[in-house]
Amino acid sequence: MILNSELIPHEDFHKGFWLRTKNCPWFFFYESPREFKLPNNKEFYNTLDEDLKGIVMNLHSKKIPTTPSCSGHIKSDEHYDKIYKNLVHTKNLIKKYGVELLNPETNRKFFYKNQNYPVPITQKCLLRKLGK
């Protein structure tokens, strides 16, 4: 499994699975061919951006599956500084102990450990890509 915490281009959001750890407010991307189904985890809707939650729930109520998306996030530099520090902390956990990842669509859990796992983006580059 190759896990990516890089910023994924929006046009590639549907090309894999979005996983998260219990303590990191960031999704990790696992690129893999996939079939889109309705989520079988009621907690899934708690992971959605508020701007999209109603739309997604309406589509799902009509049995129309959706693909991963994002409503956009304009937050302060301090917010993204905290996220970056958390990514570095999570990287250290992945390298030394491993972490449990959750697929919020299916509630399936994975254990991931990789002694060579990098944070594939610098803090400065993250802020630049976010338009900061």
Secondary structure by P-SEA (a helix, b strand, c coil): cccccccccccccccbbbbbcccccbbbbbbbbbbbccccccccccccccccaaaaaaaaaaccccccccccccccaaaaaaaaaaaaaaaaaaacbbbbbbcccccbbbbbbbccccccccaaaaaaaacc
